[in-house]
Amino acid sequence: MVYIGLDIGSTATKTAVLNAEKTSVLWTDAIPTGWDSRQTAQQIREDMHKNGYDPDDAVYTATGYGRVSVDFADRVLTEITCHAKGASFLFGQDATVIDIGGQDTKIITMKNGQVLDFMMNDKCSAGTGRFLEIMAATLGVGLDEMFALAKTGNEVQISSMCTVFAESEVISLIGKGTPKADIARGVIASIVNKVVTQTAKHRVAGTQYFLTGGFSVSAYMVQALEDKLKAPVSTHPQARFAGAIGAALLGSKPNAEK
């Protein structure tokens, strides 16, 4: 028996497999969500078999944007609950969790292992992974190159946080001959500033910052957040899978709680 968490996000689906005691992460994987979340969920079952796990001898918990599409899930839970649980498992102490996702940014404050407060920006892609993807495409670079450029650039201001208007600003800066590195640094700074503003409203004194989500693998993003927050920001090699890990930790059969 294993416990499997599926975090079906807007752009990527993360899977985490925990042992029967829920003490160890056995396997993690991330694949593009695609346009059909239900098909993506079925693919995960097939991947489980290919990686040596019996898909029928598992407890499945789904979370994320496409969680309702997992028709074989034993439990379906909200993203906030799962991200907090996963972050607590990985970080091991109270924290203000920053999760920059594809379409939303979540700020979660935890105290004594429980969610104390949270804020979720899902009205606009500003300050999210999707925003950065669009800006990178406008510059004609990939995300890795975007971060590499930003390291060498001088920050220029991107005043608009609306994706459409920000894209127009970037195009205008390109037309003026502004170096790509400067624009890249400015774009990332605009995301960081947005996140820091949100975080300032949802932090408990004495807690630390913990970055999860896709950007947790970027040393540049971690450093940029530290510089703006004026405080250390921790992460973890498996921080991208915090939601999936939390879902697996909370997994149980429907009749197990009765």
Beta strands, then each sheet from edge to edge (+ up, - down):
strand 1: 2-8
strand 2: 12-18
strand 3: 25-32
strand 4: 58-63
strand 5: 75-76
strand 6: 95-100
strand 7: 105-111
strand 8: 114-121
strand 9: 208-212
strand 10: 233-234
sheet 1: 3+ 2- 1+ 4+ 5+
sheet 2: 8+ 7- 6+ 9+ 10+
end
